[in-house]
Amino acid sequence: MTVLRGGGGAVLRHEGDALTLRRGDEELRIPLRAVQRVSPGGEAVVVALRVPEGAEPVVHVVRGVNDMHGYAFASAMGAVLGRLPEPGPSFDGTALVTTRSLGTRGGWGLPPAGVLAVLAPGVGAFLAMSVLVVLRGEPAALVLAFLLGIAVVVLNLSSVAAVDRAIQMWRLPRRGVTVTAVRTGPYGRSGTYAYTDGCGTVHGYRRNSYADEVRISFHPKAPGRAVGVYPGPVRVLVALGALVLWAATGGLGCAMVFLGLSVGA
């Protein structure tokens, strides 16, 4: 068995009569007779499949590999593929490739249980204050509870979005698919970028940047939801911002409960 590791947790493995390519929560099994060649270069290894004569090339690229390991893997595969019989011009290797899901949670963001946990302060405070003002015989105070409830729930929803974004900014560059997005315009502080997923679909991505190219990461099951690849200090600041939002939500929630206890006291 020969193994090649790439960026974003990608693993290309040769075992028996097939290659397996794992990226994120998806695994492709590529029979060797479906492979035309394995080529190294530019910190990447390209697995080109056999397609009928005149058809568009189909390739799978493993990026972020060590150059030495990439050349060694390609050389070993070249020797193996050289011993296989040459198929006819109408042979379609893509039909032999199978895909299976490894069951990883889509998105790699905040799980449903986490969403409920982060939403709990706002919703809980709103319900607690409402019950308290009614039990204390001050139904008029429900107007105040309603207004504060709107504020705390909106703040709580913002904290959920911020926490989810922070988690994805940390996890997707390590476990997802990382590609380069090319600027399509307009040129200025904020720009629109385009990138292609593993199926050849082009997606748009907006970012405040003057760069012509940016690195982005996405989950294989949700390629249309990308996050930028940022340095560690930036990701730490985003995580701290999410923590501040959640703390503010909890503080306002506690204030609402205190007001509910104070009404009619």
C-alpha positions in Angstrom: 0.0 0.0 0.0 1.2 3.5 -1.0 -0.2 6.6 0.7 0.1 10.3 -0.3 -1.2 13.0 1.9 -2.3 16.5 0.6 -3.7 19.7 2.0 -7.0 19.9 3.7 -6.8 16.3 4.9 -6.8 14.8 1.4 -5.4 11.3 1.2 -4.6 9.4 -2.0 -4.0 5.7 -1.4 -3.0 2.9 -3.7 -4.0 -0.5 -2.5 -4.5 -3.6 -4.6 -6.1 -2.9 -8.0 -7.5 0.6 -7.1 -6.7 4.1 -5.9 -8.8 5.7 -3.2 -9.0 9.4 -2.8 -10.5 10.8 0.4 -11.4 14.4 0.7 -13.5 15.6 3.6 -16.3 13.2 4.1 -16.2 11.8 0.6 -14.2 8.9 -0.7 -13.6 8.0 -4.4 -12.6 4.5 -5.4 -10.8 4.6 -8.8 -9.9 1.2 -10.3 -6.4 1.2 -11.8 -7.7 0.3 -15.3 -9.6 3.6 -15.2 -6.4 5.6 -14.7 -4.5 6.9 -17.7 -1.6 8.5 -15.7 -0.6 10.0 -12.4 1.4 13.2 -12.8 3.3 15.2 -10.2 4.3 18.9 -10.2 3.7 22.2 -8.5 2.9 20.7 -5.0 0.1 18.7 -6.6 -0.5 15.3 -8.0 -3.0 14.8 -10.9 -4.8 11.6 -11.5 -6.0 11.6 -15.1 -8.8 9.2 -16.0 -9.2 7.3 -19.3 -12.0 8.9 -21.4 -13.3 8.0 -24.9 -11.3 9.5 -27.7 -12.3 13.1 -28.3 -14.0 13.5 -24.9 -13.1 16.2 -22.3 -10.3 15.2 -19.9 -11.3 14.2 -16.4 -8.8 14.6 -13.6 -8.7 14.5 -9.8 -6.1 16.8 -8.3 -4.5 16.4 -4.8 -3.0 19.8 -3.8 -0.7 20.7 -1.0 1.5 17.7 -1.3 5.2 17.5 -0.5 7.1 17.7 -3.9 9.4 14.7 -3.1 6.5 12.5 -1.9 4.5 13.5 -4.9 7.2 12.5 -7.4 7.8 9.3 -5.5 4.1 8.4 -5.5 3.7 9.2 -9.2 6.8 7.2 -10.1 5.5 4.2 -8.3 2.1 4.5 -9.9 3.7 4.9 -13.3 5.5 1.5 -12.9 2.2 -0.1 -11.8 0.1 1.4 -14.6 2.7 0.4 -17.2 2.0 -3.2 -16.5 -1.7 -2.9 -17.3 -3.1 -3.7 -20.8 -4.0 -0.7 -23.0 -7.8 -0.4 -23.5 -9.6 0.5 -26.7 -10.2 4.1 -27.8 -13.9 4.0 -26.7 -13.0 2.9 -23.1 -14.6 5.2 -20.4 -12.8 4.9 -17.1 -15.0 7.5 -15.4 -17.9 5.0 -15.4 -15.9 2.8 -13.1 -15.3 5.4 -10.4 -17.5 5.1 -7.3 -18.1 7.6 -4.6 -19.2 7.0 -1.0 -20.0 9.2 1.9 -18.0 8.8 5.1 -20.9 10.2 7.1 -19.1 13.3 8.4 -21.5 16.1 9.4 -22.1 18.4 6.4 -20.7 21.9 6.8 -18.4 21.3 9.7 -19.9 24.2 11.5 -22.1 24.4 14.6 -24.1 21.1 15.0 -27.9 21.3 15.7 -27.3 20.7 19.4 -24.7 23.5 19.5 -27.2 25.9 17.8 -29.8 25.1 20.5 -27.2 25.6 23.2 -26.1 29.0 21.8 -29.8 30.1 21.3 -30.7 29.0 24.9 -29.8 32.3 26.7 -32.0 34.5 24.5 -35.0 32.3 24.3 -34.8 31.2 27.9 -34.5 34.8 29.2 -37.5 35.9 27.1 -39.7 33.0 28.4 -38.5 33.5 32.0 -39.2 37.2 32.1 -42.6 36.7 30.4 -43.6 34.1 33.0 -42.3 36.1 35.9 -44.2 39.3 35.0 -47.4 37.4 34.6 -47.1 35.5 37.9 -46.4 38.8 39.6 -49.6 40.4 38.3 -47.9 42.9 35.9 -49.2 41.9 32.4 -48.4 45.4 31.2 -44.7 44.6 31.7 -45.1 42.1 28.9 -44.6 44.9 26.5 -41.1 45.5 28.0 -40.5 41.8 27.9 -41.5 41.6 24.3 -39.2 44.5 23.3 -36.2 43.2 25.3 -37.0 39.7 24.0 -36.7 40.8 20.4 -33.4 42.5 21.1 -31.9 39.5 22.9 -33.1 37.0 20.3 -31.7 39.1 17.5 -28.4 39.3 19.4 -28.5 35.6 20.0 -29.1 34.8 16.4 -26.1 36.9 15.5 -24.0 35.1 18.1 -25.0 31.7 16.6 -24.0 32.9 13.1 -20.7 34.2 14.4 -19.9 31.0 16.3 -20.7 28.9 13.3 -18.5 31.1 11.1 -15.6 30.9 13.5 -15.8 27.1 13.7 -15.8 26.8 9.9 -12.9 29.2 9.6 -10.9 26.9 11.8 -12.1 23.5 10.5 -12.6 23.8 6.8 -9.0 24.8 5.9 -7.8 21.7 7.7 -10.4 19.1 6.7 -12.2 20.6 3.7 -11.3 21.3 0.1 -9.0 24.3 -0.4 -8.8 26.0 -3.8 -7.8 29.4 -5.3 -10.6 31.8 -6.2 -9.9 34.2 -9.0 -11.2 37.8 -9.0 -14.0 38.5 -11.6 -14.7 42.1 -10.5 -15.4 44.8 -9.6 -11.9 46.0 -8.8 -11.8 47.9 -5.5 -12.0 47.2 -1.7 -14.7 44.6 -2.2 -14.6 42.1 -5.0 -16.3 39.1 -6.5 -14.3 35.9 -7.0 -15.0 32.6 -8.8 -13.9 29.1 -7.9 -14.6 25.6 -9.3 -15.6 22.6 -7.1 -14.6 19.0 -7.7 -17.6 18.5 -10.1 -16.6 21.4 -12.3 -19.3 23.7 -11.1 -18.3 27.4 -10.8 -19.3 29.3 -7.7 -19.1 32.9 -6.6 -17.5 34.3 -3.5 -17.4 37.9 -2.1 -14.6 39.2 0.0 -13.1 42.5 1.0 -9.8 42.3 -0.6 -7.7 43.9 -3.3 -6.0 40.7 -4.3 -6.5 39.1 -7.7 -6.6 35.6 -6.1 -7.6 34.4 -2.7 -7.5 31.0 -1.1 -10.9 29.6 0.1 -12.1 26.4 1.6 -15.4 24.6 1.4 -17.0 21.3 2.5 -17.3 18.7 -0.3 -21.1 18.4 0.4 -21.6 22.2 0.4 -19.2 23.7 -2.1 -21.3 26.8 -2.5 -20.7 27.9 1.1 -17.0 28.8 1.2 -14.9 30.5 3.8 -11.7 32.4 3.3 -8.3 30.9 4.4 -7.0 33.5 6.9 -3.9 33.5 9.1 -4.2 32.4 12.7 -4.4 35.8 14.3 -7.4 36.8 12.2 -9.2 33.5 13.1 -8.5 34.1 16.7 -10.1 37.6 16.5 -13.2 36.2 14.8 -13.5 33.5 17.5 -13.1 36.2 20.2 -15.8 38.3 18.5 -18.2 35.4 18.5 -17.4 34.8 22.2 -18.2 38.5 23.0 -21.5 38.3 21.2 -22.5 35.2 23.1 -21.4 36.8 26.4 -23.4 40.0 25.6 -26.5 37.8 24.9 -26.1 36.0 28.2 -25.6 39.3 30.0 -28.8 40.8 28.5 -30.6 37.5 29.3 -29.6 37.7 32.9 -30.7 41.4 33.1 -34.1 40.3 31.7 -34.5 37.7 34.4 -33.5 40.2 37.1 -36.1 42.7 35.8 -38.7 40.0 35.8 -37.9 39.2 39.5 -38.0 42.9 40.3 -41.4 43.7 38.7 -44.0 43.9 41.4 -41.5 43.2 44.2 
